[in-house]
Amino acid sequence: MITANPVLLKFLCSLASCDGKLVDQEESFLRNIFHQLHLDVDEQESLLAFQGPLPKEQELLVACPDPGTRREFLRLAVDLAWSDGELSDPEWDLIKGFCSTFTMRIRTWQELNNWLS
């Protein structure tokens, strides 16, 4: 499980709503993460309502300093993106952008699955 790092949580919330909608499955997924991290209700609501810009690359690099943390966070992001049963183009673009930030040469879904295995 990731830490309660606001940069990572904001990225996840942005990912969940990047296709213009936050569906019940995505909200439930996020609330489960928030519960595991012991966030209070106000923090949860603030994150779910987050409409700010995506975290900057440097912020992500600091929040995920090592390959293990990056892999764990990427798995979580992919699980969140698939939680509603589909991976939208905007979600896939954000995931590819995350991979690019960390110089993970992932361009296709198959490459991502191989990398996560």
C-alpha positions in Angstrom: 0.0 0.0 0.0 1.2 3.5 -0.8 1.6 6.1 1.9 -0.8 9.0 2.5 1.3 11.2 0.2 -1.0 14.0 -1.1 0.8 14.0 -4.5 0.0 10.3 -5.1 -3.5 10.6 -3.8 -4.2 13.6 -6.0 -2.8 11.8 -9.0 -5.1 8.8 -8.3 -8.1 11.1 -8.0 -7.2 12.9 -11.2 -6.9 9.5 -12.9 -10.3 8.4 -11.7 -12.0 11.5 -13.0 -9.9 12.3 -16.1 -12.5 10.9 -18.5 -15.1 13.3 -17.2 -16.8 11.1 -14.7 -16.1 9.5 -11.4 -18.2 6.3 -11.4 -19.3 4.4 -8.3 -16.6 1.7 -8.8 -13.8 4.3 -9.0 -15.1 6.2 -6.0 -15.5 3.0 -4.0 -11.9 2.0 -4.9 -10.6 5.4 -3.8 -12.6 5.3 -0.6 -11.1 1.9 0.2 -7.6 3.3 -0.2 -8.5 6.3 1.9 -9.9 4.0 4.6 -6.7 1.9 4.6 -4.7 5.1 5.0 -6.9 6.3 7.9 -7.9 9.5 6.2 -10.7 11.4 7.9 -14.0 12.2 6.0 -13.0 15.8 5.3 -9.7 14.7 3.7 -11.5 12.1 1.6 -14.1 14.6 0.4 -11.4 17.1 -0.4 -9.5 14.6 -2.5 -12.6 13.4 -4.3 -13.5 17.0 -5.2 -9.9 17.7 -6.3 -10.0 19.6 -9.6 -6.4 21.0 -9.7 -3.7 20.2 -12.2 -1.9 16.9 -12.2 1.2 16.8 -9.9 4.3 17.9 -11.7 6.9 15.4 -12.8 9.3 16.5 -10.1 6.7 16.0 -7.4 6.0 12.4 -8.7 9.7 11.7 -8.7 10.0 12.7 -5.0 6.8 10.9 -4.1 8.0 7.6 -5.8 11.8 7.7 -5.2 12.6 4.0 -6.0 11.5 1.3 -8.5 9.6 -0.7 -6.0 7.4 2.3 -5.0 6.9 3.2 -8.6 5.8 -0.4 -9.5 3.4 -0.5 -6.5 1.9 2.8 -7.4 1.6 1.9 -11.1 -0.3 -1.3 -10.1 -2.6 0.7 -8.0 -3.2 3.2 -10.8 -4.0 0.4 -13.3 -6.3 -1.3 -10.8 -8.1 2.0 -10.3 -8.4 2.7 -14.0 -9.9 -0.8 -14.6 -12.2 -0.7 -11.6 -15.1 0.3 -13.8 -14.5 -2.4 -16.3 -12.9 -0.3 -19.0 -9.7 1.7 -19.6 -10.6 5.0 -21.3 -8.2 6.8 -23.6 -7.6 9.6 -21.1 -6.8 7.1 -18.3 -4.4 5.2 -20.6 -2.7 8.5 -21.5 -2.2 9.4 -17.8 -0.8 5.9 -17.1 1.6 6.2 -20.1 2.6 9.7 -18.9 3.4 8.3 -15.4 5.5 5.6 -17.1 7.3 8.2 -19.2 8.1 10.3 -16.1 9.9 7.3 -14.6 11.5 6.3 -17.9 9.6 3.1 -18.1 9.5 2.3 -21.8 5.8 1.3 -22.0 3.8 2.1 -25.1 1.3 -0.7 -25.2 -1.0 -2.5 -22.8 1.0 -5.8 -23.4 4.3 -4.1 -22.5 2.6 -2.8 -19.3 1.3 -6.2 -18.4 4.8 -7.7 -19.0 6.4 -5.0 -16.9 4.0 -5.5 -14.0 4.4 -9.3 -14.0 
